[in-house]
Amino acid sequence: MNATSQAMRGYAENATSTRSDRRAEYQVIARVTQELRDRAQDSKKNFAGYAEALHRNQRLWTALVVDIADANNPLPHELKARVLYLSEFTSHYTRRILREKVSVLPLLEINMAVLRGLKSEGPAT
C-alpha cells in the first residue's frame, strides 16, 4: 500500500475528531498544501520560498505526530501508525526534493488524501 492510499484509508475510515477539530485540522492542512503547491510552481524563481513551504509542510507533519503521541488522543492505534509512517515518508521525501529536485507531487497527493479523509463523513465524537 502506498503512502497516498494509506492516508486516504486511514482518515476516511477512522477519523474520530469532533466536527470543529476536524474543520480546524482541515483548514490548516489545506492552507499548507495550497502554499506548497503555489511555491512549487514558482520554485525556479524563488527556491527559498519553496524551501520554506516544504519546511512548513514538514512542521505540519511533525505536529500531527506530536498530537498522536498524546496519551489522550483517541485515534485507533492503526491510524496513529499510518500518520507516523506518513510523517516519516514526508520527512525523507522532503530531503529528496531539496537534494535531488524530485517532484513535489507525492507530498501534495498525501496532503490531498488526508484532506479528502477529513472532509468525508466518518464517525465523529
Secondary structure, DSSP 8 states (H G I E B T S, - for coil): --HHHHHHHHHHHH----HHHHHHHHHHHHHHHHHHHHHHHTTTT-HHHHHHHHHHHHHHHHHHHHHHHSTT--S-HHHHHHHHHHHHHHHHHHHHHHHH---SHHHHHHHHHHHHHHHS-----
